[in-house]
Amino acid sequence: MFFAGLLSETLLYLCFSLLMGSFIISLVPESARPQMKLPKGILLTAALGVSIFSFLPVLKIVLYLYEDLGLAYTLQSVLTNFEVGKSWLSTLFISLILFVYLIPINIQRKPMFALTGLAFTLILIAALGWSSHASSLSKTAGFLIHSAHFLAVTVWVGILIVVSWFSQNHENWQRFLKWFSPVAAACLTVTVLTGISLMTFHMKLTDYVSVTAIDYGQILLIKHLAILPLFFFAFINSFYIRKRLKSDKAYNPITWARLESIVVFLIFTITGALGQASPPHELSTMVIAEGASKLFTLFHPGEIVFPLDFSPGILAIILFLLSIFFLVSILFTFIKKAPKLLSLIMSLLFIITAYTAFMISIH
């Protein structure tokens, strides 16, 4: 079930991003973006995928209860009495309408087609936010923060994925960056702020180090480390690419945009794993009942005494400095025109060394 949940949540993010990016880019004048070809099959699959991949939370509850109540009755009860079930029925209904709506139209032909699709997608995001874990803890605040977080991510990432993988050429790339760079910066700011707010629904920020003793904290740490290389890719694609295009108009920036989208997909996968881990409540009780994270015990096999402290020694400091070197090397791979695969390798080396440095600094 863990891997099913991971895959389902990752693909759900991807489906929403494809829909959001396709509808937004279709509203942008052709003079302000590259020439695009958006396959109808991709949009239809994404529309159906939203209903399919958002079903897993419902399935989890059904599988937990059905042995006592029976499968048919449990499914009916969850769909009609549980908030997550009612929200999924709304999602299913709207996504099917969107699917049927998309069949006969070409969203690039008329802005109204794309605008209507965008409206359907926003309603789907609202339905997802309403059934989120944050919303169950604090209905209004959780709904608004989760929805804003998800919207910011899918707008930024959606445009990036659609442009990097479905562009026919790189004409008008500078004009594209002129409006996309501030949009991406705004979305990134909203994502960070709402992401921190969502963390506070599950834990105190001061408990960040102690939470690494459980799977939730381990995945959260890896996700945060993976986000840092993304900042460098975003900086390259917004600043350095624009600078290089001014001096070399024949330069093709699409590969670097694709590299950024690959890093984003990695973060989607980590986020999917985070959604399958139990959020922290009483850490001591959780560790006694479920055991500490295997990754944590790899570094600290002894008894765990809370609260945990962060105190880096000489070896940790050396590893942190080495991780910074790997991070900065992402820029140098672009500046020195090194093989682009090297930038992804530098990103992975940064995550590994920074993670190791962090873990050996815990006492």
C-alpha positions in Angstrom: 0.0 0.0 0.0 2.9 2.4 0.7 4.2 2.1 -2.9 0.7 2.4 -4.3 0.1 5.5 -2.3 3.5 7.0 -3.3 2.8 6.3 -7.0 -0.8 7.5 -6.8 0.1 10.8 -5.1 3.0 11.5 -7.4 0.9 11.0 -10.5 -1.9 13.1 -9.0 0.4 16.0 -8.8 1.6 15.4 -12.3 -2.0 15.2 -13.7 -3.0 18.5 -12.1 0.2 20.1 -13.3 -0.4 19.0 -16.9 -4.0 20.4 -16.8 -3.0 23.6 -15.2 0.0 24.2 -17.4 -1.8 23.4 -20.6 -4.8 25.7 -19.9 -2.6 28.6 -18.7 -0.2 28.4 -21.6 -3.1 28.3 -24.1 -4.3 31.6 -22.7 -0.9 33.2 -23.4 -0.5 35.0 -26.8 1.7 33.1 -29.2 4.2 36.0 -29.3 4.9 35.5 -25.6 5.7 31.8 -25.7 7.3 29.0 -27.9 5.2 27.3 -30.5 3.3 24.5 -28.6 1.7 21.1 -29.5 -0.4 19.8 -26.7 -1.5 16.2 -27.4 -5.2 15.7 -26.8 -4.4 12.2 -25.3 -2.3 13.8 -22.6 -5.0 16.1 -21.5 -7.7 13.4 -21.5 -5.5 11.1 -19.5 -4.7 13.8 -17.0 -8.4 14.6 -16.5 -9.2 10.9 -15.9 -6.1 10.5 -13.8 -7.3 13.1 -11.3 -10.3 11.0 -10.4 -8.4 7.7 -10.4 -5.3 8.8 -8.3 -7.4 10.8 -5.8 -9.3 7.7 -4.9 -6.6 6.1 -2.7 -7.6 7.9 0.6 -11.1 6.5 0.1 -9.7 3.0 -0.7 -7.5 3.1 2.5 -10.6 3.7 4.7 -12.6 1.0 2.9 -9.9 -1.6 3.3 -9.6 -0.7 7.0 -13.3 -1.2 7.7 -14.7 -3.7 5.2 -13.9 -6.9 7.0 -16.4 -6.0 9.8 -19.1 -4.4 7.6 -18.7 -5.9 4.2 -17.2 -4.4 1.1 -20.3 -3.0 -0.6 -21.8 -1.4 2.5 -18.4 0.0 3.6 -17.8 1.6 0.2 -21.3 3.1 0.2 -20.9 4.4 3.7 -17.5 6.0 3.1 -18.7 7.7 -0.1 -21.8 9.1 1.5 -20.9 9.7 5.2 -17.1 10.5 5.2 -15.9 13.9 4.1 -13.1 12.3 2.0 -15.7 10.1 0.3 -18.0 13.0 -0.5 -15.2 15.1 -1.8 -14.0 12.3 -4.1 -17.5 11.9 -5.5 -17.4 15.6 -6.4 -13.9 15.1 -7.9 -15.1 12.2 -10.0 -18.1 14.1 -11.3 -16.2 17.2 -12.2 -13.2 15.3 -13.8 -15.6 13.3 -15.9 -17.3 16.5 -17.1 -13.9 17.9 -17.9 -12.9 14.7 -19.8 -16.1 14.9 -21.9 -15.6 18.6 -22.4 -12.1 18.2 -23.7 -13.0 15.5 -26.3 -14.3 17.7 -29.1 -12.4 20.9 -28.6 -8.9 22.3 -29.2 -8.0 24.5 -26.2 -5.4 26.4 -28.3 -8.0 27.5 -30.8 -10.1 29.7 -28.6 -9.2 31.3 -25.2 -12.7 30.5 -23.8 -12.0 26.8 -24.2 -8.8 27.0 -22.1 -10.5 29.4 -19.6 -13.4 26.9 -19.0 -10.9 24.1 -18.6 -9.0 26.2 -16.1 -12.2 26.9 -14.1 -12.8 23.1 -13.9 -9.3 22.5 -12.7 -9.6 25.2 -10.0 -12.8 23.5 -8.7 -10.9 20.2 -8.6 -8.1 21.8 -6.6 -10.7 23.2 -4.2 -12.3 19.7 -3.8 -8.9 18.2 -3.0 -8.1 20.9 -0.5 -11.5 20.4 1.2 -10.7 16.7 1.8 -7.0 17.3 2.8 -5.6 16.3 6.2 -5.0 20.0 7.0 -8.7 20.7 6.4 -9.7 17.9 8.7 -7.7 19.5 11.5 -8.8 23.1 10.8 -11.6 23.3 8.3 -11.3 26.9 6.9 -7.6 27.6 7.5 -6.5 24.1 6.5 -8.6 24.2 3.3 -7.3 27.6 2.3 -3.7 26.9 3.0 -3.6 23.5 1.4 -5.5 24.8 -1.7 -3.2 27.8 -2.0 -0.1 25.5 -1.7 -1.4 23.0 -4.3 -2.4 25.8 -6.6 1.0 27.6 -6.5 2.8 24.3 -7.1 0.7 23.3 -10.1 0.8 26.7 -11.7 4.6 27.0 -11.6 5.4 23.3 -12.3 2.6 22.9 -14.8 3.8 25.7 -17.0 7.4 24.5 -16.7 6.5 20.9 -17.6 4.2 21.8 -20.6 6.7 24.3 -22.1 9.8 22.1 -21.6 8.3 18.9 -23.0 5.7 20.1 -25.6 7.5 23.1 -27.2 8.1 22.7 -30.9 10.9 25.2 -30.8 12.5 27.8 -28.5 11.3 30.9 -30.4 10.1 33.8 -28.1 11.9 32.2 -25.2 13.1 35.5 -23.8 9.5 36.9 -24.0 8.3 33.7 -22.3 10.8 34.2 -19.5 9.8 37.9 -19.1 6.4 36.9 -17.7 7.1 33.4 -16.5 10.1 34.3 -14.2 8.0 36.6 -11.9 5.1 34.1 -12.0 7.4 31.3 -10.9 9.0 33.5 -8.2 5.5 34.4 -6.8 4.5 30.7 -6.9 7.7 29.7 -5.2 7.2 32.2 -2.4 3.6 31.1 -1.8 4.7 27.4 -1.9 7.4 28.0 0.8 5.1 30.1 3.1 2.1 27.7 2.8 4.4 24.7 3.1 5.7 26.0 6.4 2.2 26.7 7.5 1.1 23.1 6.6 4.0 21.8 8.7 2.6 23.5 11.8 -0.6 21.5 11.5 1.4 18.4 12.2 4.4 19.5 14.4 6.1 22.4 16.1 8.8 23.9 14.0 11.1 23.7 17.1 10.7 19.9 17.0 12.1 19.6 13.5 15.3 17.8 14.7 13.4 15.4 17.0 10.9 14.5 14.3 13.8 13.0 12.2 13.5 10.0 14.5 10.4 8.8 12.7 9.8 8.2 9.0 7.8 11.4 8.5 10.7 13.5 9.7 13.2 11.6 7.6 11.2 12.1 4.4 10.5 15.7 5.3 14.3 16.4 5.7 15.1 14.7 2.3 12.3 16.7 0.6 13.7 20.0 2.0 17.2 19.1 0.9 15.9 18.2 -2.6 14.2 21.6 -2.9 17.5 23.5 -2.6 19.0 22.2 -6.0 15.6 23.2 -7.5 16.3 26.8 -6.6 19.5 26.7 -8.5 17.9 25.2 -11.6 15.2 27.9 -11.4 17.9 30.6 -11.1 19.7 29.2 -14.1 16.5 29.0 -16.2 15.4 32.5 -15.3 18.6 34.5 -15.1 21.5 32.7 -16.8 19.5 31.4 -19.7 18.2 34.9 -20.5 21.7 36.2 -20.4 23.0 33.5 -22.7 20.1 34.0 -25.2 21.1 37.7 -25.5 24.6 36.7 -26.6 23.6 33.6 -28.6 20.1 33.6 -30.1 20.6 30.1 -31.5 21.1 28.6 -28.0 18.4 26.1 -27.1 17.3 26.4 -23.5 14.8 23.6 -23.5 17.1 20.9 -22.1 17.8 22.9 -18.9 14.0 23.5 -18.5 13.6 19.7 -18.8 16.3 19.1 -16.1 14.4 21.4 -13.8 11.2 19.5 -14.4 13.0 16.2 -13.6 14.1 17.6 -10.2 10.5 18.7 -9.7 9.2 15.2 -10.4 11.7 13.8 -7.9 10.2 16.2 -5.3 6.7 15.1 -6.3 7.8 11.5 -5.6 9.2 12.4 -2.2 6.0 14.3 -1.4 4.1 11.2 -2.3 6.2 9.2 0.2 5.6 11.9 2.8 1.8 11.5 2.4 2.1 7.8 3.3 4.0 8.4 6.6 2.3 9.0 9.9 2.6 12.6 11.1 4.2 13.2 14.5 2.1 13.4 17.6 3.6 12.1 20.7 7.1 11.2 19.5 8.1 9.0 22.4 4.9 7.0 22.1 5.2 6.7 18.4 8.8 5.4 18.6 7.7 2.9 21.3 4.7 1.7 19.3 6.1 1.8 15.8 9.8 1.9 16.3 12.2 4.6 15.1 12.9 5.2 11.4 15.4 2.7 9.9 17.3 5.5 8.4 17.6 7.2 11.8 18.8 4.0 13.5 21.4 3.6 10.8 23.1 6.7 12.3 21.9 6.4 15.9 21.3 2.7 16.8 21.1 3.3 20.6 18.3 4.5 22.8 16.6 7.7 21.7 16.2 10.5 24.4 14.0 13.4 23.4 14.4 16.2 22.7 17.1 15.6 20.2 19.8 18.3 19.7 21.5 19.6 16.5 25.2 20.0 17.2 27.5 19.6 14.2 31.1 18.4 14.8 34.2 18.8 12.6 33.2 15.9 10.3 29.7 17.3 9.8 31.0 20.8 9.1 33.3 19.3 6.4 30.4 17.4 4.9 28.2 20.5 4.9 31.0 22.5 3.1 31.3 19.7 0.6 27.5 19.7 0.0 27.7 23.5 -0.7 30.4 22.8 -3.2 28.2 20.3 -5.0 25.3 22.7 -4.9 27.3 25.6 -6.4 28.7 23.1 -9.0 25.2 23.0 -10.6 25.8 26.6 -11.7 29.3 25.8 -12.9 28.0 22.9 -15.1 25.9 25.5 -16.9 28.6 28.3 -17.1 31.3 25.9 -18.2 29.0 24.1 -20.6 29.7 20.7 -19.0 27.5 17.7 -19.8 24.0 18.4 -18.5 23.7 15.1 -16.8 26.5 16.3 -14.4 24.1 18.8 -12.9 21.7 16.1 -11.8 24.6 14.1 -10.4 25.7 17.2 -8.4 22.2 17.5 -7.1 22.1 14.0 -5.9 25.6 14.3 -4.3 24.4 17.5 -2.5 21.4 15.7 -1.1 23.4 12.7 0.1 26.2 14.7 1.7 23.9 17.3 3.3 21.7 14.6 4.6 24.6 12.7 6.1 26.0 15.9 7.6 22.6 16.7 9.2 22.1 13.2 10.6 25.6 12.9 12.2 25.0 16.3 13.8 22.0 15.0 15.8 22.7 14.1 19.4 
